[in-house]
Amino acid sequence: MTQKLIDIEKSSRHQKIIGSLGEHFVCNWLSRSGFEVTIVDHTGIDIIAYDPSTGKRLGITVKSRTRNPGKEKESVNLFDNRKRANDRQKLTEACKAFECEPWIAVYVEATEHADLYLTSLSNYDDKYRRKRVVDDWKMSRRWLTAYDDDKEVKHLHIEFEAKDWFRK
């Protein structure tokens, strides 16, 4: 029996769980694409991915969010530039230490679907950064269309379908 997923009731550890899921999901898709990948416990980056066919090494920060109904279009904060040692600086410094190119991954799930976006920091800066206090990944229809039209933004869309799952 198929049922619609309507409500998201977040557990006390949901933030940690969704963060780990986003990281593993990025690793899975990069691995399926021929990259050698590992999750790293380092300030600034979550994943290092190596493409043996090109020799390119990516240092990826992953931002994962769950959106309840009505909140799907809310932006995902990437970097808060008010902090003394901001996350953008941590990403670039970690990538310099590991000789990687800085990349951003954004995983956002809603009740019935999820989207994963992956792009280089330089592509984000060139096309999407608005130089504000908080750098963000916009989720309105206009921006989602722009990401889909951009060959430098990798995008996966997943539809959820529940069969005999827990009901409230």
FIVEX-666108 format. One record per residue (C-alpha): residue number from 1; chain; x, y, z. Coordinates in Angstrom, 3 decimals, always signed. Example, Ala and Ser with C-alpha at 12.3 -4.5 7.8 and 13.67 -1.06 7.14 Angstrom:
2
<atom><num>1</num><chaine>A</chaine><u>+12.300</u><v>-4.500</v><w>+7.800</w></atom>
<atom><num>2</num><chaine>A</chaine><u>+13.670</u><v>-1.060</v><w>+7.140</w></atom>
end
This chain:
168
<atom><num>1</num><chaine>A</chaine><u>+0.000</u><v>+0.000</v><w>+0.000</w></atom>
<atom><num>2</num><chaine>A</chaine><u>+1.426</u><v>+3.355</v><w>-1.042</w></atom>
<atom><num>3</num><chaine>A</chaine><u>+0.850</u><v>+6.367</v><w>+1.152</w></atom>
<atom><num>4</num><chaine>A</chaine><u>+1.703</u><v>+10.034</v><w>+0.824</w></atom>
<atom><num>5</num><chaine>A</chaine><u>+4.314</u><v>+11.362</v><w>+3.198</w></atom>
<atom><num>6</num><chaine>A</chaine><u>+2.732</u><v>+14.373</v><w>+4.848</w></atom>
<atom><num>7</num><chaine>A</chaine><u>+4.333</u><v>+15.345</v><w>+8.130</w></atom>
<atom><num>8</num><chaine>A</chaine><u>+7.967</u><v>+15.384</v><w>+9.137</w></atom>
<atom><num>9</num><chaine>A</chaine><u>+8.440</u><v>+14.878</v><w>+12.846</w></atom>
<atom><num>10</num><chaine>A</chaine><u>+12.106</u><v>+15.440</v><w>+13.607</w></atom>
<atom><num>11</num><chaine>A</chaine><u>+13.700</u><v>+13.351</v><w>+16.326</w></atom>
<atom><num>12</num><chaine>A</chaine><u>+16.083</u><v>+14.864</v><w>+18.859</w></atom>
<atom><num>13</num><chaine>A</chaine><u>+19.043</u><v>+13.674</v><w>+16.735</w></atom>
<atom><num>14</num><chaine>A</chaine><u>+17.581</u><v>+14.553</v><w>+13.353</w></atom>
<atom><num>15</num><chaine>A</chaine><u>+20.064</u><v>+17.352</v><w>+12.634</w></atom>
<atom><num>16</num><chaine>A</chaine><u>+23.018</u><v>+14.956</v><w>+13.077</w></atom>
<atom><num>17</num><chaine>A</chaine><u>+21.268</u><v>+12.212</v><w>+11.104</w></atom>
<atom><num>18</num><chaine>A</chaine><u>+20.369</u><v>+14.445</v><w>+8.132</w></atom>
<atom><num>19</num><chaine>A</chaine><u>+23.937</u><v>+15.795</v><w>+8.078</w></atom>
<atom><num>20</num><chaine>A</chaine><u>+25.381</u><v>+12.286</v><w>+7.936</w></atom>
<atom><num>21</num><chaine>A</chaine><u>+22.831</u><v>+11.227</v><w>+5.310</w></atom>
<atom><num>22</num><chaine>A</chaine><u>+23.763</u><v>+14.176</v><w>+3.095</w></atom>
<atom><num>23</num><chaine>A</chaine><u>+27.468</u><v>+13.327</v><w>+3.350</w></atom>
<atom><num>24</num><chaine>A</chaine><u>+26.899</u><v>+9.648</v><w>+2.586</w></atom>
<atom><num>25</num><chaine>A</chaine><u>+24.550</u><v>+10.458</v><w>-0.256</w></atom>
<atom><num>26</num><chaine>A</chaine><u>+27.184</u><v>+12.710</v><w>-1.887</w></atom>
<atom><num>27</num><chaine>A</chaine><u>+29.808</u><v>+9.974</v><w>-1.386</w></atom>
<atom><num>28</num><chaine>A</chaine><u>+27.543</u><v>+7.360</v><w>-2.940</w></atom>
<atom><num>29</num><chaine>A</chaine><u>+26.859</u><v>+9.360</v><w>-6.091</w></atom>
<atom><num>30</num><chaine>A</chaine><u>+30.468</u><v>+10.403</v><w>-6.535</w></atom>
<atom><num>31</num><chaine>A</chaine><u>+31.584</u><v>+6.798</v><w>-6.057</w></atom>
<atom><num>32</num><chaine>A</chaine><u>+28.985</u><v>+5.672</v><w>-8.616</w></atom>
<atom><num>33</num><chaine>A</chaine><u>+30.563</u><v>+8.257</v><w>-10.941</w></atom>
<atom><num>34</num><chaine>A</chaine><u>+34.065</u><v>+6.791</v><w>-10.624</w></atom>
<atom><num>35</num><chaine>A</chaine><u>+35.456</u><v>+9.028</v><w>-7.868</w></atom>
<atom><num>36</num><chaine>A</chaine><u>+37.439</u><v>+7.665</v><w>-4.942</w></atom>
<atom><num>37</num><chaine>A</chaine><u>+35.801</u><v>+9.279</v><w>-1.893</w></atom>
<atom><num>38</num><chaine>A</chaine><u>+36.171</u><v>+9.477</v><w>+1.838</w></atom>
<atom><num>39</num><chaine>A</chaine><u>+34.401</u><v>+11.313</v><w>+4.616</w></atom>
<atom><num>40</num><chaine>A</chaine><u>+36.910</u><v>+13.333</v><w>+6.617</w></atom>
<atom><num>41</num><chaine>A</chaine><u>+36.627</u><v>+14.746</v><w>+10.092</w></atom>
<atom><num>42</num><chaine>A</chaine><u>+38.333</u><v>+18.045</v><w>+9.385</w></atom>
<atom><num>43</num><chaine>A</chaine><u>+37.274</u><v>+21.623</v><w>+10.008</w></atom>
<atom><num>44</num><chaine>A</chaine><u>+36.056</u><v>+23.117</v><w>+6.747</w></atom>
<atom><num>45</num><chaine>A</chaine><u>+35.494</u><v>+20.014</v><w>+4.638</w></atom>
<atom><num>46</num><chaine>A</chaine><u>+33.349</u><v>+16.916</v><w>+4.988</w></atom>
<atom><num>47</num><chaine>A</chaine><u>+34.456</u><v>+14.888</v><w>+1.957</w></atom>
<atom><num>48</num><chaine>A</chaine><u>+37.546</u><v>+14.497</v><w>-0.175</w></atom>
<atom><num>49</num><chaine>A</chaine><u>+36.856</u><v>+13.088</v><w>-3.636</w></atom>
<atom><num>50</num><chaine>A</chaine><u>+39.457</u><v>+12.133</v><w>-6.228</w></atom>
<atom><num>51</num><chaine>A</chaine><u>+38.711</u><v>+11.606</v><w>-9.922</w></atom>
<atom><num>52</num><chaine>A</chaine><u>+41.372</u><v>+9.173</v><w>-11.231</w></atom>
<atom><num>53</num><chaine>A</chaine><u>+40.458</u><v>+9.945</v><w>-14.849</w></atom>
<atom><num>54</num><chaine>A</chaine><u>+41.314</u><v>+13.658</v><w>-14.509</w></atom>
<atom><num>55</num><chaine>A</chaine><u>+43.517</u><v>+13.753</v><w>-11.413</w></atom>
<atom><num>56</num><chaine>A</chaine><u>+41.156</u><v>+16.354</v><w>-9.930</w></atom>
<atom><num>57</num><chaine>A</chaine><u>+40.731</u><v>+16.351</v><w>-6.123</w></atom>
<atom><num>58</num><chaine>A</chaine><u>+37.645</u><v>+17.969</v><w>-4.573</w></atom>
<atom><num>59</num><chaine>A</chaine><u>+37.268</u><v>+19.165</v><w>-0.988</w></atom>
<atom><num>60</num><chaine>A</chaine><u>+33.536</u><v>+19.289</v><w>-0.346</w></atom>
<atom><num>61</num><chaine>A</chaine><u>+31.545</u><v>+20.950</v><w>+2.393</w></atom>
<atom><num>62</num><chaine>A</chaine><u>+28.041</u><v>+19.476</v><w>+2.699</w></atom>
<atom><num>63</num><chaine>A</chaine><u>+25.007</u><v>+21.390</v><w>+3.926</w></atom>
<atom><num>64</num><chaine>A</chaine><u>+21.961</u><v>+19.191</v><w>+4.617</w></atom>
<atom><num>65</num><chaine>A</chaine><u>+18.486</u><v>+20.372</v><w>+5.565</w></atom>
<atom><num>66</num><chaine>A</chaine><u>+14.977</u><v>+18.981</v><w>+6.043</w></atom>
<atom><num>67</num><chaine>A</chaine><u>+12.117</u><v>+21.258</v><w>+5.037</w></atom>
<atom><num>68</num><chaine>A</chaine><u>+8.591</u><v>+20.921</v><w>+6.374</w></atom>
<atom><num>69</num><chaine>A</chaine><u>+5.604</u><v>+21.737</v><w>+4.151</w></atom>
<atom><num>70</num><chaine>A</chaine><u>+5.511</u><v>+25.445</v><w>+3.335</w></atom>
<atom><num>71</num><chaine>A</chaine><u>+9.247</u><v>+25.866</v><w>+3.991</w></atom>
<atom><num>72</num><chaine>A</chaine><u>+10.578</u><v>+24.174</v><w>+0.833</w></atom>
<atom><num>73</num><chaine>A</chaine><u>+11.627</u><v>+27.459</v><w>-0.797</w></atom>
<atom><num>74</num><chaine>A</chaine><u>+13.733</u><v>+28.653</v><w>+2.151</w></atom>
<atom><num>75</num><chaine>A</chaine><u>+17.383</u><v>+29.220</v><w>+1.299</w></atom>
<atom><num>76</num><chaine>A</chaine><u>+20.124</u><v>+27.043</v><w>+2.764</w></atom>
<atom><num>77</num><chaine>A</chaine><u>+22.784</u><v>+29.017</v><w>+4.599</w></atom>
<atom><num>78</num><chaine>A</chaine><u>+26.243</u><v>+28.113</v><w>+3.311</w></atom>
<atom><num>79</num><chaine>A</chaine><u>+28.646</u><v>+30.515</v><w>+5.002</w></atom>
<atom><num>80</num><chaine>A</chaine><u>+28.077</u><v>+33.042</v><w>+7.762</w></atom>
<atom><num>81</num><chaine>A</chaine><u>+30.580</u><v>+35.798</v><w>+7.017</w></atom>
<atom><num>82</num><chaine>A</chaine><u>+30.048</u><v>+37.524</v><w>+10.388</w></atom>
<atom><num>83</num><chaine>A</chaine><u>+32.083</u><v>+34.907</v><w>+12.211</w></atom>
<atom><num>84</num><chaine>A</chaine><u>+35.723</u><v>+35.735</v><w>+12.909</w></atom>
<atom><num>85</num><chaine>A</chaine><u>+36.989</u><v>+32.521</v><w>+11.314</w></atom>
<atom><num>86</num><chaine>A</chaine><u>+34.134</u><v>+31.993</v><w>+8.885</w></atom>
<atom><num>87</num><chaine>A</chaine><u>+33.164</u><v>+28.722</v><w>+7.233</w></atom>
<atom><num>88</num><chaine>A</chaine><u>+34.199</u><v>+29.943</v><w>+3.775</w></atom>
<atom><num>89</num><chaine>A</chaine><u>+37.715</u><v>+30.606</v><w>+5.048</w></atom>
<atom><num>90</num><chaine>A</chaine><u>+37.779</u><v>+27.209</v><w>+6.795</w></atom>
<atom><num>91</num><chaine>A</chaine><u>+36.804</u><v>+25.491</v><w>+3.537</w></atom>
<atom><num>92</num><chaine>A</chaine><u>+39.461</u><v>+27.260</v><w>+1.479</w></atom>
<atom><num>93</num><chaine>A</chaine><u>+42.187</u><v>+26.713</v><w>+4.097</w></atom>
<atom><num>94</num><chaine>A</chaine><u>+41.366</u><v>+23.000</v><w>+4.431</w></atom>
<atom><num>95</num><chaine>A</chaine><u>+41.390</u><v>+22.615</v><w>+0.653</w></atom>
<atom><num>96</num><chaine>A</chaine><u>+44.755</u><v>+24.329</v><w>+0.473</w></atom>
<atom><num>97</num><chaine>A</chaine><u>+46.147</u><v>+21.943</v><w>+3.122</w></atom>
<atom><num>98</num><chaine>A</chaine><u>+44.813</u><v>+18.873</v><w>+1.277</w></atom>
<atom><num>99</num><chaine>A</chaine><u>+45.529</u><v>+20.251</v><w>-2.208</w></atom>
<atom><num>100</num><chaine>A</chaine><u>+41.855</u><v>+20.137</v><w>-3.215</w></atom>
<atom><num>101</num><chaine>A</chaine><u>+39.528</u><v>+22.359</v><w>-5.178</w></atom>
<atom><num>102</num><chaine>A</chaine><u>+36.782</u><v>+23.732</v><w>-2.870</w></atom>
<atom><num>103</num><chaine>A</chaine><u>+33.262</u><v>+22.495</v><w>-3.661</w></atom>
<atom><num>104</num><chaine>A</chaine><u>+29.819</u><v>+22.889</v><w>-2.098</w></atom>
<atom><num>105</num><chaine>A</chaine><u>+27.124</u><v>+20.215</v><w>-1.787</w></atom>
<atom><num>106</num><chaine>A</chaine><u>+23.574</u><v>+21.064</v><w>-0.746</w></atom>
<atom><num>107</num><chaine>A</chaine><u>+21.151</u><v>+18.259</v><w>+0.183</w></atom>
<atom><num>108</num><chaine>A</chaine><u>+17.567</u><v>+19.342</v><w>+0.903</w></atom>
<atom><num>109</num><chaine>A</chaine><u>+14.725</u><v>+16.956</v><w>+1.598</w></atom>
<atom><num>110</num><chaine>A</chaine><u>+11.029</u><v>+17.718</v><w>+1.896</w></atom>
<atom><num>111</num><chaine>A</chaine><u>+8.080</u><v>+15.433</v><w>+2.558</w></atom>
<atom><num>112</num><chaine>A</chaine><u>+7.919</u><v>+13.794</v><w>-0.864</w></atom>
<atom><num>113</num><chaine>A</chaine><u>+11.273</u><v>+14.482</v><w>-2.520</w></atom>
<atom><num>114</num><chaine>A</chaine><u>+14.900</u><v>+15.454</v><w>-2.032</w></atom>
<atom><num>115</num><chaine>A</chaine><u>+17.440</u><v>+17.340</v><w>-4.126</w></atom>
<atom><num>116</num><chaine>A</chaine><u>+21.212</u><v>+17.210</v><w>-4.106</w></atom>
<atom><num>117</num><chaine>A</chaine><u>+23.221</u><v>+20.008</v><w>-5.713</w></atom>
<atom><num>118</num><chaine>A</chaine><u>+26.982</u><v>+19.952</v><w>-6.175</w></atom>
<atom><num>119</num><chaine>A</chaine><u>+29.165</u><v>+22.708</v><w>-7.621</w></atom>
<atom><num>120</num><chaine>A</chaine><u>+32.575</u><v>+24.273</v><w>-7.216</w></atom>
<atom><num>121</num><chaine>A</chaine><u>+32.989</u><v>+27.221</v><w>-4.893</w></atom>
<atom><num>122</num><chaine>A</chaine><u>+34.295</u><v>+29.263</v><w>-7.836</w></atom>
<atom><num>123</num><chaine>A</chaine><u>+31.148</u><v>+28.522</v><w>-9.876</w></atom>
<atom><num>124</num><chaine>A</chaine><u>+28.981</u><v>+29.495</v><w>-6.901</w></atom>
<atom><num>125</num><chaine>A</chaine><u>+30.956</u><v>+32.708</v><w>-6.425</w></atom>
<atom><num>126</num><chaine>A</chaine><u>+30.859</u><v>+33.623</v><w>-10.127</w></atom>
<atom><num>127</num><chaine>A</chaine><u>+27.154</u><v>+33.002</v><w>-10.696</w></atom>
<atom><num>128</num><chaine>A</chaine><u>+25.186</u><v>+32.850</v><w>-7.446</w></atom>
<atom><num>129</num><chaine>A</chaine><u>+26.952</u><v>+34.693</v><w>-4.623</w></atom>
<atom><num>130</num><chaine>A</chaine><u>+25.391</u><v>+37.994</v><w>-3.685</w></atom>
<atom><num>131</num><chaine>A</chaine><u>+28.141</u><v>+39.112</v><w>-1.233</w></atom>
<atom><num>132</num><chaine>A</chaine><u>+25.910</u><v>+39.410</v><w>+1.794</w></atom>
<atom><num>133</num><chaine>A</chaine><u>+26.482</u><v>+38.677</v><w>+5.439</w></atom>
<atom><num>134</num><chaine>A</chaine><u>+25.311</u><v>+35.090</v><w>+4.885</w></atom>
<atom><num>135</num><chaine>A</chaine><u>+26.060</u><v>+33.250</v><w>+1.639</w></atom>
<atom><num>136</num><chaine>A</chaine><u>+23.110</u><v>+31.036</v><w>+0.772</w></atom>
<atom><num>137</num><chaine>A</chaine><u>+21.792</u><v>+28.520</v><w>-1.746</w></atom>
<atom><num>138</num><chaine>A</chaine><u>+18.455</u><v>+29.875</v><w>-2.890</w></atom>
<atom><num>139</num><chaine>A</chaine><u>+15.586</u><v>+27.413</v><w>-3.366</w></atom>
<atom><num>140</num><chaine>A</chaine><u>+12.931</u><v>+29.471</v><w>-5.184</w></atom>
<atom><num>141</num><chaine>A</chaine><u>+11.690</u><v>+28.265</v><w>-8.584</w></atom>
<atom><num>142</num><chaine>A</chaine><u>+13.767</u><v>+30.950</v><w>-10.367</w></atom>
<atom><num>143</num><chaine>A</chaine><u>+17.008</u><v>+29.774</v><w>-8.785</w></atom>
<atom><num>144</num><chaine>A</chaine><u>+16.236</u><v>+26.058</v><w>-9.181</w></atom>
<atom><num>145</num><chaine>A</chaine><u>+15.738</u><v>+26.668</v><w>-12.902</w></atom>
<atom><num>146</num><chaine>A</chaine><u>+19.060</u><v>+28.530</v><w>-13.071</w></atom>
<atom><num>147</num><chaine>A</chaine><u>+20.859</u><v>+25.621</v><w>-11.356</w></atom>
<atom><num>148</num><chaine>A</chaine><u>+19.273</u><v>+23.135</v><w>-13.758</w></atom>
<atom><num>149</num><chaine>A</chaine><u>+20.410</u><v>+25.238</v><w>-16.736</w></atom>
<atom><num>150</num><chaine>A</chaine><u>+23.986</u><v>+25.451</v><w>-15.404</w></atom>
<atom><num>151</num><chaine>A</chaine><u>+26.192</u><v>+22.597</v><w>-16.652</w></atom>
<atom><num>152</num><chaine>A</chaine><u>+28.572</u><v>+23.253</v><w>-13.746</w></atom>
<atom><num>153</num><chaine>A</chaine><u>+25.891</u><v>+22.457</v><w>-11.147</w></atom>
<atom><num>154</num><chaine>A</chaine><u>+25.327</u><v>+18.728</v><w>-10.685</w></atom>
<atom><num>155</num><chaine>A</chaine><u>+21.770</u><v>+17.932</v><w>-9.592</w></atom>
<atom><num>156</num><chaine>A</chaine><u>+20.023</u><v>+14.777</v><w>-8.420</w></atom>
<atom><num>157</num><chaine>A</chaine><u>+16.302</u><v>+14.693</v><w>-7.690</w></atom>
<atom><num>158</num><chaine>A</chaine><u>+14.812</u><v>+11.853</v><w>-5.642</w></atom>
<atom><num>159</num><chaine>A</chaine><u>+11.106</u><v>+11.107</v><w>-5.178</w></atom>
<atom><num>160</num><chaine>A</chaine><u>+10.012</u><v>+9.398</v><w>-1.954</w></atom>
<atom><num>161</num><chaine>A</chaine><u>+7.268</u><v>+6.799</v><w>-1.836</w></atom>
<atom><num>162</num><chaine>A</chaine><u>+6.266</u><v>+5.069</v><w>+1.383</w></atom>
<atom><num>163</num><chaine>A</chaine><u>+4.868</u><v>+1.553</v><w>+1.423</w></atom>
<atom><num>164</num><chaine>A</chaine><u>+3.457</u><v>+0.302</v><w>+4.703</w></atom>
<atom><num>165</num><chaine>A</chaine><u>+5.568</u><v>+2.730</v><w>+6.705</w></atom>
<atom><num>166</num><chaine>A</chaine><u>+4.727</u><v>+3.835</v><w>+10.248</w></atom>
<atom><num>167</num><chaine>A</chaine><u>+1.508</u><v>+5.801</v><w>+10.515</w></atom>
<atom><num>168</num><chaine>A</chaine><u>+0.459</u><v>+8.226</v><w>+13.192</w></atom>
end
